[in-house]
Amino acid sequence: MSRLRAVTVGVAATLALGATAGVAPSASARTPMYFGSVAGGYEQAKNGTGENLANHAYSTFSNRPPTARMITVHAGGASWRQVANAAPGSALYNDIVRWANDIKARGGNVMVAFNHEPEAAPGGYRGTSAEFIAAWRRVVSIFNSQGANNVEWTWQMTAYAFRTNASDPRAAAKWYPGDAWVDNVGADAYNWSSCGHGSGKWNELSTLMEPVISFARSHNKAASMPEFASHADARRSQWIRNAHQFFLNNQDILTAAFYFNRGPTVAANGDCRWSLSSNADYDALGDIARDRAHFTV
């Protein structure tokens, strides 16, 4: 049974047992939840906290899948239309098959996202939302055909996509592949504060994630933060501690969180300082990792 089908069965069973009226139970949340850092700042996070952490890595189908708890994969220079139309025998199709078989052979749960933040540039330049959805479904279908049932399909959007107006082309609902194709609703949540896209407002992680969790609950899905971070500020260590409490308050639905402990990857955010820079910051992050009753790698 594929993971997606198992999730559907699990939700049906929960509902049959009489869940609280008006509350949608999460589909595949786990305790403890995975906690770690994003590749590029992962080793620094491990060294700074002195703790073992889960890793979130990025790659392309043309490369070998990295060993990580979560992997976000892109199709290189291929458009979403090309991914959706990947035919058996083509180089792209063979690469996706190779990924599926490699991950299947590893065993254990692996979170996989295809083309993160598709609604945001430069991801959006690969095609339309409909083409993204078709590409996502094609990738999942190929994995399923190879029996890669240990994949947790994690739809990775920006947190902003869940709070923008429904008419906005970036609105999350316009990019959702569908309940049959997603296990986990993921959002990259950033407290921009005074840098990059920020307006000077200080946002707690709970504020950024509230609409994401609401979306996940409405679709009976788990939720996660493939990336999360705060711009450097004297308040950042407390922001991380508040995030810890937010995780505990929502452990029925949250499955993973990875701190983006590195510099910005695009020039538009060049003034943002996501990397942790003080003992207080690392102590706060480390305290989450040390809470082994609730967090794991």
Phi, psi and omega in degrees: 000129180293159180300319180298318179291323179296321178299315180299317179296319181297320179295316180300320180294319179297315180296322181295333180279355174095061176295158180303132182301134177085357179243122179272116180291148177290152188276318188217029178294152181224155170231123004281160178266154177290137177222133181188217186216164183270143178307144183105333175223009184296311182296321178297321179294318178298314182292321182291325180270337185072020184234154172285138185229153171289149184245138173244115184247157179239145180199184176235159182298336181286345178260170174284141179300128177291158175273112183198160177291323175231139178231128172254125186239142175242167180258032180064230181273003182288143176282165177296327178297320179294322177295314181299330183260012181302118185261148176309133181097341179285159182299318181295314179302314181296323177296318180295319177299317180300317177299314182301314182290324178296312182291322177301319184291339182286330185071174181071168182279130176232122175281129180231132175239139174258125173050081183295154178048054184296335182281349184253144176296144003273000181303319182296344180285354181275355179149195182269170177298321179296322179290325175297313180300317179297320179294315178304311182296325179294316179298313180299318180299319180294317177301314181298323180295338179265001178075027179278074186275358180266012179269132172257103186287114188247108180283112190253101179251178168276151176297330180300326183299337182270348181243356178284166181300144182300336180278349180292133178302339181273356183304135187305318185302332181288343185247004185284123182291344180114151184301327182286353187240002184227136173262324193222128177270109182254145178219135175274111190247119184235132171271091185291325182056245185259010182245167172050240182278002185287157179247013181095353181276136178270118184247124173290155180298324179300322178293317181294325187266348183306310179292334177293314180296321178299317178298313182298316180297321182294339179251010180056044180241160170286169179224155182203171175236089178301332173219138168208149182189164174232143172300146182300136183191156178300340181270358190294320181298323177289326176302318179292320178294323176294325176297320177304312180294323177299317177301314182295323181291341185234030184290350176287342184232332182281136183241340183195151175210134183231117181285134181273084187267057182206174180284165179301150181258355177228150185298328183299337180250021188300339181269000181278139180241088181278327185300137178292142191224009181216160177298325180297319178298310183292326177297319180295316179294319180295327179296328175293312181298327181283349178278072188288349175290338186236347185225146182214178178251000000 
